[in-house]
Amino acid sequence: MIQSRRNFLRSAGMVAAAGALTACTVTTSGKTTTLTLNTAKVKAYGQAGINAVTTILSITAVSTAMGAPAVAAIEAAGGALSVSLSAFATQTNGSLTVSYDNTDAKTRIDTLLVDLNNAAVALRAGLVAAQQTVTNNVVNTAITTFNALLTVIDAFEGMLGISLTSVSGTQEATALSTLAVK
């Protein structure tokens, strides 16, 4: 089977990124490359997104200023993220080994990342609307939470080799702490 250039680059990036992480291992046997992910870290990233949605929507002045349609979109994105995280946690049961021919496990990871990004997009739209009417000191908490979520997404994409992340371990830890993820 011939891989597309994009899939090859992504696979190579995943191998390179995973090799840099102490909690991940990469092995190759013939044409099969196997990546073992730190599922606790992946679950923490998903939980960070759920916590960001909850925190921002709990700021009454912000959620009111966003308007009902934006809040509904954020709640829907948060709900989808929660379902993805639950499915990931159920499938992995604390550990995950992904072979490049294991599309089911890869799909779970990709879905979790897509849902995390969708929650961020919905939050961004709502926060733009809220900034028009909410005072800076109130909306700043929501923006800090949102920025922490963006840092977590960047770290997650970097771990998967999708992007070249510049997120340090300290920045990642601070973002997860801001989002109440241990």
Disulfide bonds with the S-S distance in Angstrom:
none
